[in-house]
Amino acid sequence: MFVLGIDPGLTRTGYGIIESRGGRESAIAAGVVRTDPQLTTADRLVELRRDIEMLVNDYTIDAAAIEQVFVNRNRNTAMAVARASGVIMEVIAQKGIPIAEYTPSQMKMAVTGSGSADKKQVSAVISMRLGLQGVDGPADVADALGIAMCHAQHHVASTLGAKS
């Protein structure tokens, strides 16, 4: 199973694609999609849409998981993330790819065993589990890989539960 993980944002959207097979996970691709802050919000959303479409067209993806938008103290930031998240979900849904949402604490719990793990701990565990030297790029990349891993774990757990 190939899982696309997304950490949405208007300025930076982290993505990570993992393969999960038999309880083992490996990284296929990871990075950041950036939009030009000089553009209008509408034009940035168009740019984000185009980049996410290219991503889902370039890889075979069986499932997607996105970090749930959380309420931020900064209302403008929360609105920008919500807009970006909506555009991303629409692109993925148009491809017929099932989408799950996970909170940051659900991802941290699944990846590290602690829902309150800090970014450094999350990145270290992700690197170890995926056999990477480290996660290149901003924390958005590690978070996206973590969201994909969280979904893969939930999928395996639900599959095992269905067999019982």
DSSP file (Angstrom, degrees, kcal/mol; ACC not computed):
  #  RESIDUE AA STRUCTURE BP1 BP2  ACC     N-H-->O    O-->H-N    N-H-->O    O-->H-N    TCO  KAPPA ALPHA  PHI   PSI    X-CA   Y-CA   Z-CA
    1    1 A M              0   0    0      0, 0.0    19,-3.0     0, 0.0     2,-0.5   0.000 360.0 360.0 360.0 131.6    0.0    0.0    0.0
    2    2 A F  E     -A   19   0A   0     17,-0.2    60,-2.3    15,-0.0    61,-1.7  -0.908 360.0-166.9-103.4 125.9    1.3    3.5   -1.0
    3    3 A V  E     -Ab  18  63A   0     15,-2.6    15,-2.4    -2,-0.5     2,-0.6  -0.950  11.5-152.1-120.1 129.4    0.2    6.2    1.4
    4    4 A L  E     -Ab  17  64A   0     59,-2.5    61,-2.8    -2,-0.5     2,-0.4  -0.881  13.7-162.8 -96.6 123.7    0.5   10.0    0.8
    5    5 A G  E     -Ab  16  65A   0     11,-3.6    11,-2.0    -2,-0.6     2,-0.4  -0.886   5.4-165.2-106.2 140.5    0.8   12.0    4.0
    6    6 A I  E     -Ab  15  66A   0     59,-2.1    61,-2.4    -2,-0.4     9,-0.2  -0.990  20.8-169.7-131.0 130.7    0.1   15.8    3.9
    7    7 A D  E     -A   14   0A   0      7,-2.5     7,-2.2    -2,-0.4   137,-0.1  -0.914  36.8-143.9-110.5  98.1    0.9   18.5    6.4
    8    8 A P        +     0   0    0      0, 0.0     2,-0.3     0, 0.0     5,-0.1  -0.251  34.6 143.4 -75.0 150.0   -1.1   21.3    4.8
    9    9 A G        -     0   0    0      1,-0.1    72,-0.1    71,-0.1    -2,-0.0  -0.933  48.1-128.9-170.1 157.9   -0.2   25.0    4.7
   10   10 A L  S    S+     0   0    0     -2,-0.3    25,-0.2    67,-0.2     3,-0.2   0.876 112.1  33.3 -82.4 -39.1   -0.5   27.9    2.3
   11   11 A T  S    S+     0   0    0      1,-0.3    24,-1.6    23,-0.1     2,-0.4   0.915 136.6  12.6 -79.5 -46.2    3.1   28.9    2.4
   12   12 A R  E     - C   0  34A   0     22,-0.2     2,-0.5    -4,-0.0    -1,-0.3  -0.997  60.5-172.3-136.0 129.5    4.5   25.4    2.8
   13   13 A T  E     - C   0  33A   0     20,-2.5    20,-2.9    -2,-0.4     2,-0.3  -0.981  17.3-148.9-118.9 118.0    2.8   22.1    2.4
   14   14 A G  E     -AC   7  32A   0     -7,-2.2    -7,-2.5    -2,-0.5     2,-0.3  -0.629  16.5-173.6 -83.1 143.4    4.8   19.1    3.5
   15   15 A Y  E     +AC   6  31A   0     16,-2.6    16,-2.3    -2,-0.3     2,-0.3  -0.985   9.6 178.5-135.8 150.4    4.3   15.8    1.7
   16   16 A G  E     -AC   5  30A   0    -11,-2.0   -11,-3.6    -2,-0.3     2,-0.5  -0.967  10.7-160.8-149.7 133.2    5.5   12.3    2.2
   17   17 A I  E     +AC   4  29A   0     12,-3.4    11,-3.4    -2,-0.3    12,-1.5  -0.969  17.3 178.0-116.4 126.5    4.8    9.1    0.4
   18   18 A I  E     -AC   3  27A   0    -15,-2.4   -15,-2.6    -2,-0.5     2,-0.5  -0.876  25.1-135.5-122.3 157.0    5.6    5.8    2.0
   19   19 A E  E     -AC   2  26A   0      7,-2.9     7,-2.1    -2,-0.3     2,-0.5  -0.962  18.6-165.0-108.0 130.4    5.1    2.2    1.1
   20   20 A S  E     + C   0  25A   0    -19,-3.0     2,-0.4    -2,-0.5     5,-0.2  -0.967  17.2 162.5-117.3 118.7    3.7    0.0    3.8
   21   21 A R  E >   - C   0  24A   0      3,-2.9     3,-1.8    -2,-0.5    -2,-0.1  -0.961  68.1 -16.6-141.2 119.1    4.0   -3.8    3.3
   22   22 A G  T 3  S-     0   0    0     -2,-0.4     3,-0.1     1,-0.3    -1,-0.1   0.842 126.8 -51.6  59.6  35.7    3.7   -6.4    5.9
   23   23 A G  T 3  S+     0   0    0      1,-0.3     2,-0.4   129,-0.1    -1,-0.3   0.452 116.6 113.1  81.5  -1.1    4.1   -4.0    8.8
   24   24 A R  E <   -C   21   0A   0     -3,-1.8    -3,-2.9     2,-0.0     2,-0.4  -0.857  49.7-159.9-106.2 141.7    7.3   -2.5    7.3
   25   25 A E  E     -C   20   0A   0     -2,-0.4     2,-0.3   104,-0.3    -5,-0.2  -0.933  10.2-179.5-123.4 143.3    7.4    1.0    6.0
   26   26 A S  E     -C   19   0A   0     -7,-2.1    -7,-2.9    -2,-0.4     2,-0.3  -0.996  30.4-113.3-139.7 147.1    9.8    2.7    3.5
   27   27 A A  E     +C   18   0A   0    103,-0.5    -9,-0.2    -2,-0.3     3,-0.1  -0.608  29.2 174.2 -80.0 133.9   10.0    6.2    2.2
   28   28 A I  E     -     0   0A   0    -11,-3.4     2,-0.3     1,-0.4   -10,-0.2   0.782  67.7 -16.1-102.7 -45.9    9.3    6.7   -1.5
   29   29 A A  E     +C   17   0A   0    -12,-1.5   -12,-3.4     2,-0.0    -1,-0.4  -0.983  59.5 175.0-158.0 153.3    9.3   10.5   -1.7
   30   30 A A  E     +C   16   0A   0     -2,-0.3     2,-0.3   -14,-0.3   -14,-0.2  -0.974  20.2 112.0-160.3 150.6    9.1   13.5    0.5
   31   31 A G  E     -C   15   0A   0    -16,-2.3   -16,-2.6    -2,-0.3     2,-0.4  -0.980  51.4 -77.3 173.5-162.1    9.4   17.3    0.2
   32   32 A V  E     -C   14   0A   0     -2,-0.3     2,-0.5   -18,-0.2   -18,-0.2  -0.990  19.1-149.7-133.4 136.7    7.7   20.6    0.4
   33   33 A V  E     -C   13   0A   0    -20,-2.9   -20,-2.5    -2,-0.4     2,-0.3  -0.931  25.3-166.3-100.6 126.1    5.3   22.4   -2.0
   34   34 A R  E     -C   12   0A   0     -2,-0.5     2,-0.3   -22,-0.2   -22,-0.2  -0.870   9.4-154.4-115.5 147.7    5.8   26.2   -1.6
   35   35 A T        -     0   0    0    -24,-1.6     9,-0.1    -2,-0.3    10,-0.0  -0.880  31.6-102.1-116.6 155.6    3.6   29.0   -2.9
   36   36 A D    >   -     0   0    0     -2,-0.3     3,-1.9     1,-0.2    11,-0.1  -0.640  22.0-153.8 -78.3 114.1    4.8   32.5   -3.6
   37   37 A P  T 3  S+     0   0    0      0, 0.0    -1,-0.2     0, 0.0     7,-0.1   0.649  91.6  67.7 -64.5 -13.5    3.7   34.9   -0.7
   38   38 A Q  T 3  S+     0   0    0      2,-0.1     2,-0.1     6,-0.0    -2,-0.0   0.675  88.2  84.3 -78.1 -16.9    3.7   37.8   -3.2
   39   39 A L  S <  S-     0   0    0     -3,-1.9     2,-0.0     1,-0.1    -4,-0.0  -0.357  91.9 -95.6 -81.4 164.1    0.7   36.3   -5.0
   40   40 A T     >  -     0   0    0      1,-0.1     4,-2.3    -2,-0.1     5,-0.2  -0.334  38.3-107.7 -69.4 161.4   -2.9   36.7   -3.9
   41   41 A T  H  > S+     0   0    0      1,-0.2     4,-2.3     2,-0.2     5,-0.2   0.918 120.8  52.6 -57.8 -43.8   -4.5   34.0   -1.8
   42   42 A A  H  > S+     0   0    0      1,-0.2     4,-1.9     2,-0.2    -1,-0.2   0.920 110.3  46.8 -60.2 -44.4   -6.5   32.8   -4.7
   43   43 A D  H  > S+     0   0    0      1,-0.2     4,-2.3     2,-0.2    -1,-0.2   0.855 110.3  53.4 -67.5 -33.8   -3.5   32.6   -7.0
   44   44 A R  H  X S+     0   0    0     -4,-2.3     4,-2.7     2,-0.2    -1,-0.2   0.890 107.7  50.9 -66.0 -38.5   -1.5   30.7   -4.3
   45   45 A L  H  X S+     0   0    0     -4,-2.3     4,-2.6     2,-0.2    -2,-0.2   0.876 109.4  50.4 -66.6 -37.0   -4.4   28.2   -4.0
   46   46 A V  H  X S+     0   0    0     -4,-1.9     4,-2.4     2,-0.2    -2,-0.2   0.925 111.6  48.5 -63.5 -44.2   -4.3   27.7   -7.8
   47   47 A E  H  X S+     0   0    0     -4,-2.3     4,-2.2     2,-0.2    -2,-0.2   0.917 112.3  48.4 -61.3 -44.8   -0.5   27.1   -7.5
   48   48 A L  H  X S+     0   0    0     -4,-2.7     4,-2.5     2,-0.2     5,-0.2   0.921 110.4  51.7 -61.7 -45.2   -0.9   24.7   -4.7
   49   49 A R  H  X S+     0   0    0     -4,-2.6     4,-2.6     1,-0.2    -2,-0.2   0.927 109.5  49.7 -57.1 -47.5   -3.6   22.8   -6.6
   50   50 A R  H  X S+     0   0    0     -4,-2.4     4,-2.0     1,-0.2    -1,-0.2   0.913 112.3  47.2 -60.2 -44.9   -1.4   22.5   -9.6
   51   51 A D  H  X S+     0   0    0     -4,-2.2     4,-1.9     2,-0.2    -1,-0.2   0.893 112.9  47.8 -67.4 -39.8    1.5   21.2   -7.6
   52   52 A I  H  X S+     0   0    0     -4,-2.5     4,-2.6     2,-0.2     5,-0.2   0.885 109.3  54.3 -68.8 -38.1   -0.6   18.6   -5.7
   53   53 A E  H  X S+     0   0    0     -4,-2.6     4,-1.7    -5,-0.2    -2,-0.2   0.924 108.4  49.2 -59.2 -43.9   -2.2   17.4   -8.9
   54   54 A M  H  X S+     0   0    0     -4,-2.0     4,-1.8     1,-0.2    -1,-0.2   0.908 110.5  51.9 -61.4 -41.0    1.3   16.8  -10.3
   55   55 A L  H  X S+     0   0    0     -4,-1.9     4,-1.0     1,-0.2     3,-0.2   0.940 111.8  43.5 -62.2 -49.0    2.3   14.9   -7.2
   56   56 A V  H  < S+     0   0    0     -4,-2.6     5,-0.2     1,-0.2    -1,-0.2   0.743 114.7  51.5 -73.0 -20.5   -0.8   12.6   -7.3
   57   57 A N  H  < S+     0   0    0     -4,-1.7    -1,-0.2    -5,-0.2    -2,-0.2   0.773 107.4  53.1 -80.5 -27.2   -0.3   12.1  -11.0
   58   58 A D  H  < S+     0   0    0     -4,-1.8     2,-0.3    -3,-0.2    -2,-0.2   0.688 111.0  45.4 -81.7 -19.4    3.4   11.2  -10.6
   59   59 A Y  S  < S-     0   0    0     -4,-1.0     2,-0.7    -5,-0.1   -57,-0.0  -0.909  80.4-118.2-127.6 151.0    2.9    8.4   -8.0
   60   60 A T        -     0   0    0     -2,-0.3     2,-0.5   -57,-0.0    -3,-0.1  -0.804  40.3-175.2 -83.6 117.9    0.6    5.5   -7.5
   61   61 A I        -     0   0    0     -2,-0.7   -58,-0.2    -5,-0.2     3,-0.1  -0.972  22.5-178.5-124.1 126.4   -1.2    6.3   -4.3
   62   62 A D  S    S+     0   0    0    -60,-2.3     2,-0.3    -2,-0.5   -59,-0.2   0.765  73.6   3.6 -90.7 -29.8   -3.6    3.9   -2.6
   63   63 A A  E     -b    3   0A   0    -61,-1.7   -59,-2.5    34,-0.2     2,-0.3  -0.986  61.7-150.1-154.1 155.9   -4.6    6.1    0.3
   64   64 A A  E     -bd   4  99A   0     34,-2.6    36,-2.1    -2,-0.3     2,-0.4  -0.959   5.2-167.2-131.2 151.3   -4.0    9.6    1.6
   65   65 A A  E     -bd   5 100A   0    -61,-2.8   -59,-2.1    -2,-0.3     2,-0.4  -0.999   6.3-166.4-137.5 139.5   -3.9   11.1    5.1
   66   66 A I  E     -bd   6 101A   0     34,-2.5    36,-1.9    -2,-0.4     2,-0.4  -0.960  28.5-110.0-128.9 143.0   -3.9   14.8    6.0
   67   67 A E  E     - d   0 102A   0    -61,-2.4    36,-0.2    -2,-0.4     3,-0.1  -0.573  42.8-115.5 -71.9 128.5   -3.1   16.5    9.2
   68   68 A Q        -     0   0    0     34,-2.9     2,-0.3    -2,-0.4    -1,-0.1  -0.349  29.2-107.8 -64.8 141.0   -6.3   18.0   10.6
   69   69 A V        -     0   0    0     34,-0.1     2,-0.3    13,-0.1    -1,-0.1  -0.530  38.3-158.5 -68.4 130.1   -6.5   21.7   10.8
   70   70 A F        -     0   0    0     -2,-0.3     2,-0.5    -3,-0.1    11,-0.1  -0.807  27.7 -94.8-111.1 157.0   -6.2   22.8   14.5
   71   71 A V        -     0   0    0     -2,-0.3     2,-0.3     2,-0.0     4,-0.1  -0.553  45.0-163.4 -73.1 122.4   -7.4   26.1   15.9
   72   72 A N        -     0   0    0     -2,-0.5     6,-0.1     2,-0.2    -1,-0.0  -0.716  29.6-122.2-104.0 153.8   -4.5   28.4   16.0
   73   73 A R  S    S+     0   0    0     -2,-0.3     2,-0.9     1,-0.1    -1,-0.1   0.850 104.2  71.0 -62.3 -32.1   -4.3   31.6   18.0
   74   74 A N  S  > S-     0   0    0      1,-0.2     4,-2.2     2,-0.0     3,-0.3  -0.773  70.8-164.9 -89.8 105.7   -3.7   33.4   14.8
   75   75 A R  H  > S+     0   0    0     -2,-0.9     4,-2.4     1,-0.2     5,-0.2   0.849  86.9  55.7 -60.5 -37.1   -7.0   33.3   13.0
   76   76 A N  H  > S+     0   0    0      2,-0.2     4,-2.2     1,-0.2    -1,-0.2   0.899 108.6  47.7 -64.4 -40.1   -5.4   34.3    9.6
   77   77 A T  H  > S+     0   0    0     -3,-0.3     4,-2.4     2,-0.2     5,-0.2   0.923 111.5  50.2 -65.4 -44.2   -3.0   31.4    9.8
   78   78 A A  H  X S+     0   0    0     -4,-2.2     4,-2.3     1,-0.2    -2,-0.2   0.898 111.3  49.0 -61.7 -40.7   -5.8   29.0   10.7
   79   79 A M  H  X S+     0   0    0     -4,-2.4     4,-2.5     2,-0.2    -1,-0.2   0.908 110.6  50.3 -65.1 -42.5   -7.9   30.3    7.8
   80   80 A A  H  X S+     0   0    0     -4,-2.2     4,-2.4     2,-0.2    -2,-0.2   0.912 112.4  46.8 -63.2 -42.6   -5.0   29.9    5.3
   81   81 A V  H  X S+     0   0    0     -4,-2.4     4,-2.9     2,-0.2    -1,-0.2   0.908 111.7  51.4 -66.1 -41.4   -4.3   26.4    6.5
   82   82 A A  H  X S+     0   0    0     -4,-2.3     4,-2.2    -5,-0.2    -2,-0.2   0.907 111.0  48.0 -62.9 -41.5   -8.0   25.5    6.2
   83   83 A R  H  X S+     0   0    0     -4,-2.5     4,-2.1     2,-0.2    -2,-0.2   0.937 113.8  46.5 -63.5 -46.6   -8.2   26.9    2.7
   84   84 A A  H  X S+     0   0    0     -4,-2.4     4,-2.5     1,-0.2    -2,-0.2   0.921 111.6  52.1 -61.7 -43.6   -5.1   25.0    1.6
   85   85 A S  H  X S+     0   0    0     -4,-2.9     4,-2.7     1,-0.2    -1,-0.2   0.901 108.4  51.1 -59.9 -42.9   -6.4   21.8    3.3
   86   86 A G  H  X S+     0   0    0     -4,-2.2     4,-2.1     2,-0.2    -1,-0.2   0.914 110.9  47.2 -62.2 -44.4   -9.7   22.1    1.4
   87   87 A V  H  X S+     0   0    0     -4,-2.1     4,-2.1     2,-0.2    -2,-0.2   0.924 113.6  48.5 -63.1 -44.7   -8.0   22.5   -2.0
   88   88 A I  H  X S+     0   0    0     -4,-2.5     4,-2.2     1,-0.2    -2,-0.2   0.927 111.3  49.3 -62.5 -46.2   -5.6   19.6   -1.3
   89   89 A M  H  X S+     0   0    0     -4,-2.7     4,-2.8     1,-0.2    -1,-0.2   0.882 109.8  52.1 -62.5 -38.1   -8.5   17.3   -0.2
   90   90 A E  H  X S+     0   0    0     -4,-2.1     4,-2.3    -5,-0.2    -1,-0.2   0.917 109.1  49.4 -64.9 -43.3  -10.5   18.1   -3.3
   91   91 A V  H  X S+     0   0    0     -4,-2.1     4,-0.9     2,-0.2    -2,-0.2   0.932 114.9  44.2 -61.0 -46.1   -7.6   17.3   -5.6
   92   92 A I  H ><>S+     0   0    0     -4,-2.2     5,-1.6     1,-0.2     3,-0.8   0.920 113.1  50.4 -66.5 -44.5   -7.0   13.9   -3.9
   93   93 A A  H ><5S+     0   0    0     -4,-2.8     3,-1.9     1,-0.3    -1,-0.2   0.865 103.1  60.6 -63.1 -36.4  -10.7   13.1   -3.7
   94   94 A Q  H 3<5S+     0   0    0     -4,-2.3    -1,-0.3     1,-0.3    -2,-0.2   0.796 101.5  54.6 -60.6 -28.0  -11.1   13.9   -7.4
   95   95 A K  T <<5S-     0   0    0     -4,-0.9    -1,-0.3    -3,-0.8    -2,-0.2   0.473 118.4-114.5 -83.5  -3.0   -8.5   11.1   -8.1
   96   96 A G  T < 5 +     0   0    0     -3,-1.9    -3,-0.2     1,-0.3    -2,-0.1   0.682  66.9 146.6  78.0  17.6  -10.7    8.6   -6.1
   97   97 A I      < -     0   0    0     -5,-1.6    -1,-0.3   -34,-0.1   -34,-0.2  -0.771  51.4-120.8 -89.6 124.9   -8.1    8.2   -3.4
   98   98 A P        -     0   0    0      0, 0.0   -34,-2.6     0, 0.0     2,-0.4  -0.391  29.2-152.6 -65.4 142.4   -9.6    7.7    0.1
   99   99 A I  E     -d   64   0A   0    -36,-0.2     2,-0.3    -2,-0.1   -34,-0.2  -0.953  12.9-172.7-122.6 134.4   -8.6   10.4    2.6
  100  100 A A  E     -d   65   0A   0    -36,-2.1   -34,-2.5    -2,-0.4     2,-0.4  -0.899  13.8-143.4-118.6 154.1   -8.2   10.1    6.4
  101  101 A E  E     -d   66   0A   0     -2,-0.3     2,-0.4   -36,-0.2   -34,-0.2  -0.948  16.5-177.5-118.9 140.4   -7.6   13.0    8.8
  102  102 A Y  E     -d   67   0A   0    -36,-1.9   -34,-2.9    -2,-0.4    45,-0.0  -0.990  24.0-123.9-134.9 143.7   -5.5   12.8   11.9
  103  103 A T     >  -     0   0    0     -2,-0.4     4,-2.2   -36,-0.2     5,-0.2  -0.424  33.1-108.5 -76.9 160.1   -4.7   15.3   14.6
  104  104 A P  H  > S+     0   0    0      0, 0.0     4,-2.5     0, 0.0     5,-0.2   0.890 121.4  51.2 -56.0 -39.1   -1.1   16.2   15.3
  105  105 A S  H  > S+     0   0    0      2,-0.2     4,-2.4     1,-0.2     5,-0.2   0.863 107.0  53.0 -70.6 -33.3   -1.3   14.3   18.7
  106  106 A Q  H  > S+     0   0    0      2,-0.2     4,-2.4     1,-0.2    -1,-0.2   0.923 111.4  47.1 -63.3 -42.4   -2.8   11.2   17.0
  107  107 A M  H  X S+     0   0    0     -4,-2.2     4,-2.5     2,-0.2     5,-0.3   0.941 112.3  48.7 -63.4 -47.3    0.2   11.2   14.6
  108  108 A K  H  X>S+     0   0    0     -4,-2.5     4,-3.0     1,-0.2     6,-0.9   0.901 111.9  49.8 -60.4 -41.3    2.7   11.7   17.4
  109  109 A M  H  X5S+     0   0    0     -4,-2.4     4,-1.2     4,-0.2    -1,-0.2   0.924 113.2  46.0 -63.2 -45.1    1.1    8.9   19.4
  110  110 A A  H  <5S+     0   0    0     -4,-2.4    -2,-0.2    -5,-0.2    -1,-0.2   0.882 121.8  36.4 -66.0 -38.6    1.2    6.5   16.5
  111  111 A V  H  <5S+     0   0    0     -4,-2.5    -2,-0.2    -5,-0.2    -3,-0.2   0.911 136.1  14.6 -83.9 -44.8    4.8    7.3   15.5
  112  112 A T  H  <5S-     0   0    0     -4,-3.0    -3,-0.2    -5,-0.3    -2,-0.2   0.637  94.6-116.1-108.8 -17.3    6.5    7.9   18.9
  113  113 A G  S  <<S+     0   0    0     -4,-1.2     2,-0.4    -5,-0.9    -4,-0.2   0.435  91.1  88.4  90.4  -0.3    4.1    6.4   21.5
  114  114 A S    >   -     0   0    0     -6,-0.9     3,-1.4     1,-0.1    -2,-0.2  -0.980  62.8-155.9-134.7 122.5    3.6    9.9   23.0
  115  115 A G  T 3  S+     0   0    0     -2,-0.4    -7,-0.2     1,-0.3    -6,-0.2   0.583  97.6  51.7 -70.1  -9.3    1.0   12.3   21.9
  116  116 A S  T 3  S+     0   0    0     -8,-0.1    -1,-0.3    -7,-0.1   -11,-0.1   0.157  76.3 139.5-113.4  18.6    3.1   15.2   23.3
  117  117 A A    <   -     0   0    0     -3,-1.4     2,-0.1   -12,-0.1    -9,-0.1  -0.288  51.5-120.7 -60.3 145.9    6.4   14.3   21.6
  118  118 A D     >  -     0   0    0      1,-0.1     4,-2.4   -10,-0.0     3,-0.2  -0.375  27.4 -99.1 -85.7 171.3    8.3   17.4   20.3
  119  119 A K  H  > S+     0   0    0      1,-0.2     4,-2.5     2,-0.2     5,-0.2   0.845 122.2  54.2 -59.1 -37.2    9.3   17.9   16.7
  120  120 A K  H  > S+     0   0    0      2,-0.2     4,-2.2     1,-0.2    -1,-0.2   0.912 109.9  46.5 -65.1 -43.4   12.8   16.7   17.3
  121  121 A Q  H  > S+     0   0    0     -3,-0.2     4,-2.5     2,-0.2     5,-0.2   0.918 112.4  50.9 -64.0 -44.3   11.6   13.4   18.8
  122  122 A V  H  X S+     0   0    0     -4,-2.4     4,-2.5     1,-0.2     5,-0.2   0.942 111.7  47.1 -59.3 -48.9    9.1   12.9   15.9
  123  123 A S  H  X S+     0   0    0     -4,-2.5     4,-2.5     1,-0.2    -1,-0.2   0.894 111.9  50.8 -61.2 -42.0   11.8   13.5   13.3
  124  124 A A  H  X S+     0   0    0     -4,-2.2     4,-2.2     2,-0.2    -1,-0.2   0.916 112.6  45.1 -63.8 -44.2   14.2   11.1   15.0
  125  125 A V  H  X S+     0   0    0     -4,-2.5     4,-3.1     2,-0.2     5,-0.2   0.908 112.8  50.9 -68.2 -41.6   11.7    8.3   15.3
  126  126 A I  H  X S+     0   0    0     -4,-2.5     4,-2.4    -5,-0.2     6,-0.2   0.938 110.9  49.1 -60.5 -46.6   10.5    8.7   11.7
  127  127 A S  H  X>S+     0   0    0     -4,-2.5     5,-2.8    -5,-0.2     4,-0.7   0.922 114.0  46.2 -57.7 -45.8   14.1    8.6   10.5
  128  128 A M  H ><5S+     0   0    0     -4,-2.2     3,-0.7     3,-0.2    -2,-0.2   0.938 114.3  46.4 -63.6 -48.4   14.8    5.5   12.5
  129  129 A R  H 3<5S+     0   0    0     -4,-3.1  -104,-0.3     1,-0.2    -1,-0.2   0.833 117.8  42.2 -67.4 -32.1   11.6    3.7   11.4
  130  130 A L  H 3<5S-     0   0    0     -4,-2.4  -103,-0.5    -5,-0.2    -1,-0.2   0.457 111.4-118.4 -93.6  -0.9   12.1    4.5    7.7
  131  131 A G  T <<5 +     0   0    0     -3,-0.7     2,-0.3    -4,-0.7    -3,-0.2   0.842  62.8 147.5  69.9  34.1   15.8    3.8    7.7
  132  132 A L      < -     0   0    0     -5,-2.8    -1,-0.2    -6,-0.2     3,-0.1  -0.694  57.9-131.9-100.8 153.5   16.8    7.4    6.8
  133  133 A Q  S    S-     0   0    0      1,-0.3     2,-0.3    -2,-0.3    -1,-0.1   0.794  85.7 -43.6 -68.1 -28.6   19.9    9.3    7.8
  134  134 A G        -     0   0    0     -7,-0.1     2,-0.7    -8,-0.1    -1,-0.3  -0.923  66.4 -85.6 174.8 170.2   17.5   12.2    8.7
  135  135 A V        -     0   0    0     -2,-0.3     2,-0.2    -3,-0.1     7,-0.1  -0.882  44.2-141.4-100.7 115.1   14.5   14.0    7.3
  136  136 A D        +     0   0    0     -2,-0.7     5,-0.0     5,-0.1    -2,-0.0  -0.470  59.9  20.5 -74.9 143.6   15.6   16.7    4.9
  137  137 A G  S    S-     0   0    0     -2,-0.2     5,-0.1     4,-0.1    -2,-0.1  -0.384 101.5 -26.1  99.5-175.2   13.7   20.0    4.9
  138  138 A P  S >> S-     0   0    0      0, 0.0     3,-1.8     0, 0.0     4,-0.8  -0.111  71.9 -92.3 -69.2 172.0   11.5   21.8    7.4
  139  139 A A  H 3> S+     0   0    0      1,-0.3     4,-2.6     2,-0.2     5,-0.2   0.717 118.6  76.1 -59.2 -22.0    9.4   20.0   10.1
  140  140 A D  H 3> S+     0   0    0      1,-0.2     4,-2.0     2,-0.2    -1,-0.3   0.840  92.7  52.9 -58.8 -33.3    6.5   19.9    7.6
  141  141 A V  H <> S+     0   0    0     -3,-1.8     4,-2.4     2,-0.2    -1,-0.2   0.943 110.5  44.7 -69.6 -48.2    8.3   17.1    5.8
  142  142 A A  H  X S+     0   0    0     -4,-0.8     4,-2.6     1,-0.2    -2,-0.2   0.902 113.2  52.2 -61.9 -40.5    8.7   14.9    8.9
  143  143 A D  H  X S+     0   0    0     -4,-2.6     4,-2.4     2,-0.2    -1,-0.2   0.901 109.1  49.7 -63.1 -40.4    5.1   15.7    9.9
  144  144 A A  H  X S+     0   0    0     -4,-2.0     4,-2.1     2,-0.2  -128,-0.3   0.921 112.0  47.1 -65.7 -43.8    3.8   14.6    6.5
  145  145 A L  H  X S+     0   0    0     -4,-2.4     4,-2.5  -130,-0.2    -2,-0.2   0.907 112.4  51.7 -61.5 -40.6    5.8   11.3    6.6
  146  146 A G  H  X S+     0   0    0     -4,-2.6     4,-2.7     2,-0.2    -2,-0.2   0.884 107.4  51.5 -63.6 -39.6    4.5   10.8   10.2
  147  147 A I  H  X S+     0   0    0     -4,-2.4     4,-2.2     2,-0.2    -1,-0.2   0.909 110.9  48.7 -64.1 -41.5    0.9   11.4    9.0
  148  148 A A  H  X S+     0   0    0     -4,-2.1     4,-2.3     2,-0.2    -2,-0.2   0.917 112.8  47.7 -63.5 -42.7    1.4    8.7    6.3
  149  149 A M  H  X S+     0   0    0     -4,-2.5     4,-2.4     2,-0.2    -2,-0.2   0.895 109.2  54.2 -65.0 -40.4    2.9    6.3    8.8
  150  150 A C  H  X S+     0   0    0     -4,-2.7     4,-2.4     1,-0.2    -1,-0.2   0.924 110.4  46.7 -58.4 -45.5    0.0    7.0   11.2
  151  151 A H  H  X S+     0   0    0     -4,-2.2     4,-2.8     2,-0.2    -2,-0.2   0.916 109.5  53.1 -65.8 -42.2   -2.5    6.1    8.5
  152  152 A A  H  X S+     0   0    0     -4,-2.3     4,-2.4     1,-0.2    -1,-0.2   0.914 110.7  48.1 -59.5 -42.3   -0.6    2.9    7.6
  153  153 A Q  H  X S+     0   0    0     -4,-2.4     4,-2.7     2,-0.2    -1,-0.2   0.922 112.2  48.2 -63.8 -44.5   -0.6    1.8   11.2
  154  154 A H  H  X S+     0   0    0     -4,-2.4     4,-2.6     2,-0.2    -2,-0.2   0.883 111.3  51.5 -63.4 -37.7   -4.4    2.5   11.5
  155  155 A H  H  X S+     0   0    0     -4,-2.8     4,-2.3     2,-0.2    -2,-0.2   0.932 111.5  46.0 -64.7 -46.2   -5.0    0.6    8.3
  156  156 A V  H  X S+     0   0    0     -4,-2.4     4,-2.6     2,-0.2     5,-0.2   0.927 113.8  49.6 -62.1 -44.7   -3.1   -2.4    9.5
  157  157 A A  H  X S+     0   0    0     -4,-2.7     4,-2.3     1,-0.2    -2,-0.2   0.909 112.9  46.0 -62.6 -42.0   -4.8   -2.3   12.8
  158  158 A S  H  X S+     0   0    0     -4,-2.6     4,-1.8     2,-0.2    -1,-0.2   0.859 112.3  51.5 -70.8 -33.1   -8.3   -2.0   11.2
  159  159 A T  H  X S+     0   0    0     -4,-2.3     4,-1.1     2,-0.2    -2,-0.2   0.916 112.0  46.1 -66.8 -43.4   -7.4   -4.8    8.8
  160  160 A L  H  X S+     0   0    0     -4,-2.6     4,-0.8     1,-0.2     3,-0.4   0.898 111.9  52.1 -65.6 -39.5   -6.3   -7.1   11.6
  161  161 A G  H  < S+     0   0    0     -4,-2.3     3,-0.4     1,-0.2    -1,-0.2   0.849 106.2  54.0 -64.5 -34.4   -9.4   -6.2   13.6
  162  162 A A  H  < S+     0   0    0     -4,-1.8    -1,-0.2     1,-0.2    -2,-0.2   0.774 105.6  53.9 -71.5 -25.5  -11.6   -7.1   10.7
  163  163 A K  H  <        0   0    0     -4,-1.1    -1,-0.2    -3,-0.4    -2,-0.2   0.685 360.0 360.0 -81.0 -18.6  -10.1  -10.5   10.5
  164  164 A S     <        0   0    0     -4,-0.8    -1,-0.2    -3,-0.4    -2,-0.1   0.491 360.0 360.0 -70.3 360.0  -10.8  -11.3   14.1
